Amino acid sequence: MSDWKQISGALKRISAGSRTNVWGVNAAQNIYRYTNNDASPWVQIPGALTDIGAGADGTVWGVNSGGNIYRYTGDQDSGHWKQIPGALVRISAGSRTNVWGVNAAGNIYRYTNNDASPWVQIPGALTDIGAGADGTVWGVNSGG
């Protein structure tokens, strides 16, 4: 596998918004951000998540084991995460304005860019979703 370079650490989910915005969560739900230094690659970020989505513009969203949704605010406040109303099991953030998720029932949601009324349901059913910085969205359903 000469096309791949192994980086030390152990993660269960990973999201790369850009070369410098890479985040992951491990099996214990600990959150890690890539340091951009392969010799000491990961710094732990406070909190616990089961899925994470990192955008090209630095945006980071996550969901925890209870389905709660969070947006990273660590650069602005000491709480690190702001809870956003709703319940999802998978989340993907291509950018600040292109955030998508899937709930436990397979329903698809797109972020409205308004925290007061954050989600609009999109027709269809998926088990995982990926959103790009340019507005592109791909999904996988239960049939693969």
C-alpha positions as CSV (number, residue, x, y, z in Angstrom):
1,M,0.0,0.0,0.0
2,S,2.6,2.5,-1.1
3,D,-0.1,5.1,-1.8
4,W,-0.9,5.4,1.9
5,K,1.1,6.6,4.8
6,Q,0.2,5.2,8.2
7,I,-0.2,7.9,10.9
8,S,0.1,6.7,14.6
9,G,-3.1,6.6,16.6
10,A,-6.4,4.7,16.6
11,L,-9.7,6.1,15.3
12,K,-13.1,4.8,14.5
13,R,-14.4,7.7,12.4
14,I,-12.4,10.4,10.5
15,S,-13.2,13.5,8.5
16,A,-10.9,15.6,6.4
17,G,-12.2,19.0,5.3
18,S,-8.7,19.9,4.0
19,R,-5.1,19.0,4.4
20,T,-5.0,21.1,7.7
21,N,-8.6,20.3,9.0
22,V,-8.6,16.6,9.9
23,W,-10.7,15.4,12.9
24,G,-11.5,11.9,14.2
25,V,-13.1,10.1,17.1
26,N,-11.9,6.8,18.6
27,A,-13.9,3.8,20.0
28,A,-14.1,5.4,23.4
29,Q,-15.7,8.5,21.8
30,N,-12.7,10.7,22.4
31,I,-12.2,13.6,19.9
32,Y,-8.9,14.3,18.2
33,R,-7.7,17.0,15.8
34,Y,-4.7,16.6,13.6
35,T,-1.7,18.7,14.5
36,N,-0.3,18.8,11.0
37,N,2.8,17.1,12.5
38,D,3.1,13.4,11.7
39,A,5.6,12.9,14.6
40,S,3.0,14.0,17.1
41,P,-0.2,13.8,15.0
42,W,-3.2,14.2,17.4
43,V,-4.4,16.6,20.1
44,Q,-7.4,15.6,22.1
45,I,-10.3,18.0,22.2
46,P,-12.7,18.0,25.2
47,G,-16.0,16.2,24.6
48,A,-17.3,12.9,23.4
49,L,-18.6,12.1,19.9
50,T,-19.5,9.1,17.8
51,D,-19.3,10.8,14.4
52,I,-17.6,14.0,13.2
53,G,-17.7,16.2,10.1
54,A,-14.9,18.6,9.2
55,G,-15.3,21.2,6.4
56,A,-12.7,22.8,4.2
57,D,-13.3,26.2,5.9
58,G,-12.5,24.9,9.4
59,T,-16.1,24.1,10.3
60,V,-16.5,21.1,12.5
61,W,-19.8,19.4,13.6
62,G,-20.3,16.2,15.6
63,V,-23.0,13.9,17.0
64,N,-22.8,11.9,20.3
65,S,-24.1,8.5,21.3
66,G,-27.4,10.1,22.3
67,G,-27.9,11.6,18.9
68,N,-27.2,15.1,20.2
69,I,-25.7,17.5,17.6
70,Y,-22.8,19.9,18.2
71,R,-20.9,22.6,16.4
72,Y,-17.3,23.2,17.4
73,T,-16.8,26.7,18.9
74,G,-13.5,26.0,20.6
75,D,-11.8,28.9,18.8
76,Q,-14.4,31.3,20.2
77,D,-15.4,30.0,23.7
78,S,-14.2,27.7,26.5
79,G,-17.1,25.3,26.1
80,H,-15.7,24.0,22.8
81,W,-19.1,22.8,21.5
82,K,-22.5,24.4,21.0
83,Q,-25.5,22.0,21.0
84,I,-27.8,22.5,18.0
85,P,-31.4,21.2,18.3
86,G,-32.1,17.9,16.6
87,A,-31.0,14.2,16.7
88,L,-28.7,12.6,14.2
89,V,-26.4,9.5,14.0
90,R,-24.3,10.6,11.1
91,I,-23.1,14.1,10.1
92,S,-21.0,15.7,7.4
93,A,-19.9,19.3,7.0
94,G,-18.5,20.3,3.7
95,S,-18.5,24.0,4.8
96,R,-20.2,26.3,7.2
97,T,-23.2,26.4,4.8
98,N,-23.2,22.8,3.6
99,V,-24.0,20.5,6.6
100,W,-26.0,17.3,6.2
101,G,-27.0,14.5,8.5
102,V,-28.9,11.3,8.8
103,N,-31.0,10.2,11.8
104,A,-31.4,6.7,13.3
105,A,-34.5,6.1,11.1
106,G,-32.5,7.0,8.0
107,N,-34.2,10.3,7.4
108,I,-32.0,13.0,5.7
109,Y,-31.6,16.5,7.0
110,R,-29.8,19.6,5.7
111,Y,-28.8,22.5,7.9
112,T,-30.7,25.7,7.3
113,N,-27.9,28.0,8.6
114,N,-30.3,29.1,11.3
115,D,-29.8,27.6,14.8
116,A,-33.3,28.5,15.9
117,S,-34.8,26.3,13.2
118,P,-31.8,24.3,12.1
119,W,-32.9,21.4,10.0
120,V,-35.1,20.7,6.9
121,Q,-35.9,17.2,6.0
122,I,-34.9,16.1,2.5
123,P,-36.8,13.2,0.8
124,G,-35.1,9.8,0.8
125,A,-33.5,7.4,3.2
126,L,-29.7,7.0,3.8
127,T,-27.4,5.4,6.4
128,D,-24.4,7.7,5.7
129,I,-23.8,11.0,4.0
130,G,-20.9,13.0,2.7
131,A,-21.0,16.8,1.9
132,G,-18.4,18.7,0.0
133,A,-17.3,22.3,0.3
134,D,-18.7,23.1,-3.2
135,G,-22.3,21.9,-2.3
136,T,-21.9,18.4,-3.5
137,V,-23.7,15.7,-1.4
138,W,-23.4,11.9,-1.7
139,G,-25.2,9.2,0.3
140,V,-25.3,5.5,0.9
141,N,-28.5,3.7,1.7
142,S,-29.2,0.5,3.7
143,G,-28.7,-1.6,0.6
144,G,-25.2,-0.2,0.1
